[in-house]
């Protein structure tokens, strides 16, 4: 057999194995997210619970002050 043919076969075998491993890893991550608390969930899932709720005036002022401080620091 030609060396190039052997290398291409090995490459395709490893790519197939890589695809299976990625799929399995994705399944494991989904299981972890389903079984864990809020800490391991994606940011969008954590933020969606907060959307639509009214913030107190003090909380809005604190957020505004924090953003102003950040803008001032970053120039």
C-alpha positions in Angstrom: 0.0 0.0 0.0 1.0 3.5 -0.6 2.0 5.5 2.5 -0.3 8.3 1.5 -3.3 5.9 1.4 -2.5 4.5 4.8 -2.3 8.0 6.2 -5.6 9.0 4.7 -7.3 5.9 6.1 -5.9 6.7 9.5 -7.1 10.3 9.2 -10.6 9.2 8.3 -10.6 6.7 11.2 -9.5 9.3 13.7 -12.0 11.9 12.4 -14.8 9.4 12.8 -13.7 8.6 16.3 -13.4 12.4 17.1 -17.0 12.9 15.9 -18.3 10.2 18.2 -16.3 11.6 21.1 -17.6 15.1 20.5 -21.2 13.8 20.4 -20.7 11.8 23.6 -19.2 14.9 25.3 -22.1 17.0 24.2 -24.5 14.4 25.8 -22.5 14.4 29.0 -22.6 18.2 29.2 -26.3 18.2 28.6 -26.8 15.7 31.4 -24.6 17.7 33.8 -26.7 20.9 33.0 -29.9 19.0 33.5 -28.9 17.6 36.8 -27.0 20.6 38.2 -28.3 23.7 39.8 -28.1 27.2 38.2 -24.3 27.5 38.4 -23.6 25.2 35.4 -26.3 26.5 33.1 -25.5 28.8 30.3 -25.7 32.5 31.0 -28.8 32.9 28.8 -30.7 30.4 30.9 -29.7 32.2 34.1 -30.6 35.7 32.8 -34.0 34.7 31.3 -35.4 34.2 34.8 -34.5 37.8 35.7 -36.0 39.4 32.6 -39.4 41.0 33.0 -39.0 41.6 36.8 -39.0 45.2 38.1 -35.9 46.4 39.7 -35.9 48.7 42.7 -34.8 52.3 42.3 -31.8 51.6 44.4 -30.8 48.6 42.3 -31.2 50.6 39.1 -29.1 53.4 40.6 -26.4 50.9 41.6 -26.3 49.4 38.1 -26.1 52.9 36.5 -23.3 53.9 38.9 -21.3 50.7 38.2 -21.6 51.3 34.4 -20.5 54.9 34.8 -17.5 53.8 36.8 -16.6 51.2 34.2 -16.9 53.8 31.4 -14.8 56.3 33.3 -12.1 53.7 34.0 -12.0 52.4 30.4 -11.8 55.9 29.0 
